[in-house]
């Protein structure tokens, strides 16, 4: 039977600011809950306002492991002024730049999960460069340019433990449906020989670490 979040956690996820649909959220939760059985931390790249973090954190809480989420909280390229996903409510009026950190903290507070998440505030490659331990789960959902998507993969995929999961969001094989950088990273992971596909749920891909080769 697939692991599912409690109704209050699912309600908190749906109420949070963000873009992930419920069906993908349920698949993300199932993957996080399964990976948590390894007893290793679960890590997300691309926090935004914490919508998906709720699900990862709740899976981590249930298993007694730590959830970590990495973001500089200045917004990715498509969230800047003049772009499609810009949200002026998460702009810091004092400095005139995106700042999703306060909204993220409110999201965790509302869900009752503040004590189960470590927020790593910084750019993904810089944080990855000083990270030294294995991870049971890595969810890549950061910037969607080739530079950022490849940086996230190169920085974090090597830390996925044997049997752990690499999850990639916004994978669109058809360019008409979305940007191609996450799709190219997904192909790169499969071609490395280190990962085997476990499941596909719309744009969410779940891969298991089954060998060396990254």
C-alpha positions in Angstrom: 0.0 0.0 0.0 1.4 3.4 -1.0 2.4 5.8 1.8 0.1 8.8 2.0 0.3 12.0 4.1 -2.3 12.5 6.8 -5.2 14.8 5.8 -3.9 17.8 7.8 -0.5 17.5 6.0 -2.1 17.3 2.6 -4.3 20.3 3.5 -1.2 22.3 4.5 0.5 21.3 1.2 -2.5 22.5 -0.8 -2.8 25.7 1.2 0.9 26.6 0.7 2.2 28.9 -2.1 3.8 26.9 -4.9 3.3 25.1 -8.1 3.3 21.3 -7.5 0.0 19.6 -8.3 -1.5 17.2 -5.7 -0.9 14.0 -7.8 2.8 14.8 -8.1 2.9 15.7 -4.4 1.5 12.3 -3.4 4.1 10.6 -5.6 6.8 12.8 -3.9 5.6 11.8 -0.5 5.6 8.1 -1.3 9.2 8.4 -2.6 10.3 10.3 0.5 8.6 8.0 2.9 10.2 5.0 1.2 13.7 6.5 1.1 13.4 7.5 4.7 13.6 3.9 5.7 17.4 4.0 4.9 17.8 6.2 8.0 19.6 8.9 6.1 18.6 12.6 5.6 16.2 13.6 2.9 17.3 16.7 0.9 15.4 19.1 -1.4 17.0 21.5 -3.8 14.6 24.4 -4.5 12.6 25.4 -1.4 10.7 28.4 -2.8 7.9 28.9 -0.2 7.9 25.3 1.2 5.0 23.6 -0.5 6.8 20.4 -1.3 9.0 20.7 1.8 5.9 20.0 3.9 5.6 16.5 2.4 9.3 15.7 2.6 9.5 17.0 6.2 6.5 15.0 7.3 8.0 11.8 5.8 11.2 12.5 7.5 9.4 13.2 10.8 7.6 9.9 10.7 10.9 8.0 10.1 12.9 10.0 12.6 15.4 11.4 10.1 16.2 15.0 9.1 14.8 16.9 6.2 17.0 19.5 4.6 16.1 22.1 2.0 18.5 24.2 0.0 17.6 27.6 -1.6 19.1 31.1 -1.8 15.5 32.4 -1.5 16.0 35.1 -4.2 13.8 33.3 -6.7 14.8 31.4 -9.8 15.0 33.0 -13.3 11.3 32.6 -14.1 10.2 34.2 -10.9 11.8 37.6 -11.4 9.9 40.8 -12.3 8.5 40.6 -15.8 8.5 36.8 -16.0 5.6 34.4 -16.0 5.8 33.2 -12.4 6.7 36.5 -10.7 4.8 37.0 -7.4 5.1 40.5 -6.0 3.9 39.4 -2.6 7.3 37.7 -2.0 9.4 40.7 -2.9 11.3 42.4 0.0 10.3 46.1 -0.4 13.4 47.3 1.5 15.9 45.7 -0.9 13.6 45.3 -4.0 14.5 41.6 -4.5 12.7 38.3 -4.1 12.8 36.9 -0.6 10.8 33.7 -0.1 12.4 32.8 3.2 9.8 34.5 5.5 6.9 32.9 3.6 8.7 29.5 3.8 9.0 29.9 7.6 5.4 30.7 7.9 4.5 27.7 5.7 6.4 25.3 8.0 4.9 26.9 11.1 1.4 26.5 9.8 2.1 22.8 9.1 3.7 22.2 12.5 6.9 21.0 11.0 9.5 23.7 11.9 11.4 21.3 14.2 11.8 18.7 11.5 13.5 20.8 8.8 17.0 22.3 8.4 16.9 25.2 6.0 20.2 25.6 4.2 20.2 29.2 2.8 22.6 29.5 0.0 23.3 28.6 -3.6 23.0 24.9 -4.3 26.6 24.3 -5.7 28.1 26.2 -2.8 26.2 24.2 -0.2 26.9 20.9 -2.0 30.6 21.6 -2.0 30.7 21.6 1.8 28.3 18.7 2.3 30.1 15.5 3.3 27.6 12.8 4.1 25.4 10.3 2.3 21.7 11.1 1.6 18.8 8.7 1.3 16.8 11.1 -1.0 17.6 14.1 -3.2 14.8 16.0 -4.8 15.9 18.4 -7.6 13.5 21.2 -8.2 15.7 24.3 -8.4 16.5 26.6 -11.3 15.5 25.3 -14.7 18.3 26.5 -16.9 20.9 24.0 -18.0 23.5 25.7 -15.8 21.4 25.4 -12.6 19.9 22.0 -13.3 23.3 20.5 -14.1 24.9 22.2 -11.1 22.2 20.7 -8.8 22.7 17.2 -10.3 26.5 17.4 -10.2 26.5 18.7 -6.6 24.0 16.4 -5.1 23.5 13.2 -7.1 26.9 11.8 -6.0 25.7 11.9 -2.4 22.7 9.7 -3.0 23.4 6.4 -1.1 23.1 3.0 -2.7 19.4 2.2 -2.7 18.5 5.9 -2.2 16.3 7.9 -4.5 17.0 10.8 -6.9 13.7 12.6 -7.7 13.6 15.2 -10.5 10.7 17.6 -11.1 9.4 19.3 -14.3 10.7 16.6 -16.6 9.0 17.3 -20.0 10.1 15.1 -22.9 8.1 17.3 -25.3 9.4 20.9 -25.5 5.9 22.2 -26.0 5.0 21.3 -22.4 7.9 22.9 -20.6 11.7 23.7 -20.4 14.1 21.0 -21.3 16.9 21.3 -18.7 15.4 19.0 -16.1 14.7 16.5 -18.9 18.3 16.6 -20.0 19.4 16.0 -16.4 17.0 13.1 -16.1 18.5 11.5 -19.2 22.0 12.2 -17.9 21.2 10.4 -14.7 19.9 7.3 -16.6 22.8 7.3 -19.0 25.3 7.4 -16.1 24.4 3.8 -15.2 24.1 4.9 -11.6 20.3 5.2 -11.5 17.3 3.1 -12.5 13.9 4.6 -13.0 11.3 3.6 -10.4 8.2 5.6 -11.3 6.8 8.4 -13.5 4.0 10.7 -12.3 3.3 13.4 -14.8 6.5 15.5 -14.7 7.9 13.8 -11.6 10.6 11.1 -12.1 11.8 8.8 -9.3 15.2 7.1 -9.8 17.0 4.7 -7.5 20.7 4.6 -7.0 21.7 1.1 -8.1 25.4 1.5 -9.0 28.5 3.7 -9.3 29.2 5.9 -12.3 28.2 9.5 -11.6 
